[in-house]
Amino acid sequence: MKILLVEDDKTIASGLEYSLQQDGYQVVICYDVESAKKVITADLEHFSLCLFDLSLPDGSGYELCQIVKARADIPVIFLTAMDEEVSVVMGLDMGADDYITKPFRVRELLSRIKSVLRRYQKRVQTNIVNISNVQINTLEGKVYKNGDELTLTALEYRLLLIFANHLGQVLSRNQLLEQIWDVAGDFVNDNTLTVYIKRLREKLEDDPQKPTIIKTVRGLGYRVGD
């Protein structure tokens, strides 16, 4: 399993990396919000869990948690030196799955990680979305067609998740544009949306010219599922 660790204290980061690796995890370390955003936008689907320090030199773990939770169903644990109740509540309200206050024992952190991952593992079956011959595993961030894994970009996957979360509903172009960003974290424009709808259809549909999964509802937008 792969963990994204964002911690600006390089001594703490190095110690955590060693301990996590000894426990069998792969670790990617970022020391600030900017570098973490790049990893998240490019490779989030390959991570099983995120560990975010709350106080970072160019922002906060809150911001990163919001980005992660908007893009994928991946657990987030906050590392914080601030044990005020308001900080904890704010983090949990944003969707964080747990927090641990510094200084902490590594064994305690490992126990928290395993506990959170177990909770997510129990949700595997509820995180499977079937649309015709396409299956989305939101826990793993993977998409399959007829049992074969498809390679989607981060934005294509995000767009598909939006449709999956609104099965049977007609979504206008404006509704879609409000919820997706490009790899730089910027909002995409209308022309870009057209391109990504086309690319998704090429990967998902048996006949992209006659789509049966991502259907166009003339004058209104798009609908996935009945």
QUITAKA-V439007 format. One record per backbone hydrogen bond with DSSP energy under -0.5 kcal/mol. NH is the residue of the N-H (numbers start at 1). CO is the residue of the C=O. If there is no record, write none. Layout:
# QUITAKA-V439007
nh | co
NH | CO
NH | CO
This chain:
# QUITAKA-V439007
nh | co
3 | 26
4 | 49
5 | 3
5 | 28
6 | 4
6 | 51
7 | 5
7 | 30
10 | 8
13 | 9
14 | 10
15 | 11
16 | 12
17 | 13
18 | 14
19 | 15
20 | 16
21 | 17
22 | 18
23 | 19
24 | 21
25 | 20
26 | 1
28 | 3
30 | 5
36 | 32
37 | 33
38 | 34
39 | 35
40 | 36
41 | 37
42 | 38
43 | 39
44 | 40
46 | 43
47 | 44
48 | 2
49 | 2
50 | 75
51 | 4
52 | 50
52 | 77
53 | 6
54 | 79
56 | 54
56 | 59
59 | 56
61 | 54
64 | 60
65 | 61
66 | 62
67 | 63
68 | 64
69 | 65
70 | 66
71 | 67
71 | 68
72 | 68
73 | 138
74 | 72
75 | 48
77 | 50
78 | 98
79 | 52
80 | 78
80 | 100
83 | 81
87 | 84
88 | 84
89 | 85
90 | 86
91 | 87
92 | 88
93 | 89
94 | 90
95 | 92
96 | 91
97 | 76
98 | 76
100 | 78
102 | 80
108 | 105
109 | 105
110 | 106
111 | 107
112 | 108
113 | 109
114 | 110
115 | 111
116 | 112
117 | 113
118 | 114
119 | 115
120 | 116
121 | 117
122 | 118
123 | 119
123 | 120
124 | 121
127 | 123
127 | 124
128 | 125
129 | 127
129 | 136
130 | 128
131 | 129
131 | 134
134 | 131
135 | 144
136 | 129
137 | 135
137 | 142
138 | 127
138 | 136
141 | 137
142 | 137
143 | 150
144 | 135
145 | 148
146 | 133
148 | 145
150 | 143
152 | 150
157 | 153
158 | 154
159 | 155
160 | 156
161 | 157
162 | 158
163 | 159
164 | 160
165 | 161
166 | 163
167 | 164
168 | 224
169 | 166
171 | 169
171 | 222
172 | 170
176 | 172
177 | 173
178 | 174
179 | 176
180 | 176
180 | 177
182 | 186
185 | 182
188 | 180
193 | 189
194 | 190
195 | 191
196 | 192
197 | 193
198 | 194
199 | 195
200 | 196
201 | 197
202 | 198
203 | 199
204 | 200
205 | 201
210 | 207
211 | 208
215 | 213
215 | 223
217 | 215
217 | 221
218 | 216
220 | 217
221 | 217
222 | 171
223 | 215
224 | 169
225 | 213
